[in-house]
Amino acid sequence: MATVDREKLPIKMLNDRILVRLDPEGERKTSGGILIPATAEAALGKRLIWGEVAAHGPNVRTMETGDQVLFAPEDRFEVEVRDETYIVLRERDIHAVAATRLEEGSTGLYL
């Protein structure tokens, strides 16, 4: 029986699942320019975070690879793929999508 090297297998997301890449540092800046490290995030209470869609399943209708998505950090499942950590979410766990393709008919909010 041959062994399979999982590191080289292609990955396909299923159904409404989304693979999200987070900012590696997890830091953010306030509008006043103050840098808040990832370790301080828990003290701030419930706060939504942004990530980038790395892959998505065939039933995902509202986002594409490369879009920025807003979600609650407590709704996530972490997975390591090829030495990089990603988050797996369902489409219904996404609160907002930011992408240049959404400019037409958008709400007028810009990041």
C-alpha positions in Angstrom: 0.0 0.0 0.0 1.5 3.4 -1.1 1.6 6.3 1.3 0.0 9.6 0.2 1.8 12.9 0.8 -1.1 15.1 2.1 1.1 18.2 1.6 0.8 17.8 -2.2 -2.8 17.0 -2.5 -5.2 19.6 -4.0 -7.8 20.9 -1.7 -11.4 21.6 -2.6 -13.8 23.4 -0.3 -17.2 21.8 -0.1 -20.8 23.3 0.0 -20.9 26.7 1.6 -17.5 26.6 3.3 -15.0 29.4 3.0 -11.3 29.2 3.7 -10.1 32.6 5.1 -6.6 33.9 5.5 -6.0 36.3 8.4 -3.4 39.0 8.8 -0.4 37.2 10.2 0.3 39.7 12.9 -3.4 40.2 13.9 -2.6 43.8 14.8 -4.8 46.7 13.9 -4.6 50.5 14.1 -7.2 52.8 15.5 -8.3 55.9 13.5 -5.9 57.9 15.7 -3.0 55.7 14.7 -2.6 53.7 17.9 -1.4 50.1 17.2 -3.4 47.4 19.1 -1.6 44.0 19.3 -3.5 40.8 18.7 -3.0 39.8 22.4 -5.1 42.8 23.5 -8.0 42.0 21.3 -9.6 39.6 23.9 -9.8 42.5 26.4 -11.8 44.6 24.0 -14.9 42.3 24.1 -16.8 41.1 21.0 -15.3 42.6 17.9 -15.6 41.5 14.3 -12.4 40.9 12.3 -11.5 41.0 8.6 -9.9 38.3 6.6 -9.3 37.4 2.9 -11.1 34.6 1.1 -8.4 32.1 0.0 -10.9 29.5 -1.4 -14.6 28.7 -1.3 -17.0 25.9 -2.0 -19.3 25.6 -5.0 -22.4 26.8 -3.1 -21.0 30.1 -2.0 -22.8 32.8 -3.8 -21.9 36.2 -2.4 -18.1 36.2 -2.4 -15.1 35.3 -4.5 -11.4 34.5 -3.9 -9.6 37.6 -2.9 -12.5 39.4 -1.3 -12.2 40.8 2.2 -14.8 39.4 4.7 -16.0 40.4 8.1 -16.8 37.8 10.7 -16.9 37.1 14.5 -13.7 35.4 15.7 -15.6 33.1 18.0 -17.4 31.5 15.0 -14.2 30.1 13.5 -12.4 26.8 13.1 -8.6 27.0 12.5 -6.8 24.7 10.1 -3.1 24.5 9.0 -2.6 24.0 5.3 1.0 23.8 3.9 2.4 25.6 7.0 -0.1 28.5 6.9 -3.0 28.9 9.3 -6.5 29.5 7.8 -10.0 29.8 9.2 -12.9 27.7 7.9 -16.3 29.5 8.0 -19.8 28.9 6.6 -21.2 31.6 4.3 -23.9 32.4 6.8 -21.1 33.3 9.4 -19.9 36.2 7.2 -21.3 39.6 8.2 -20.0 41.7 5.3 -17.9 41.5 2.1 -15.6 44.2 0.7 -14.4 44.0 -2.9 -13.7 46.4 -5.8 -16.3 44.5 -7.9 -19.0 45.7 -5.5 -18.7 49.4 -6.3 -21.8 49.5 -8.5 -24.8 49.8 -6.3 -22.8 49.7 -3.1 -23.7 51.2 0.2 -21.1 54.0 -0.1 -18.9 52.6 2.7 -15.2 52.3 1.8 -12.3 50.7 3.7 
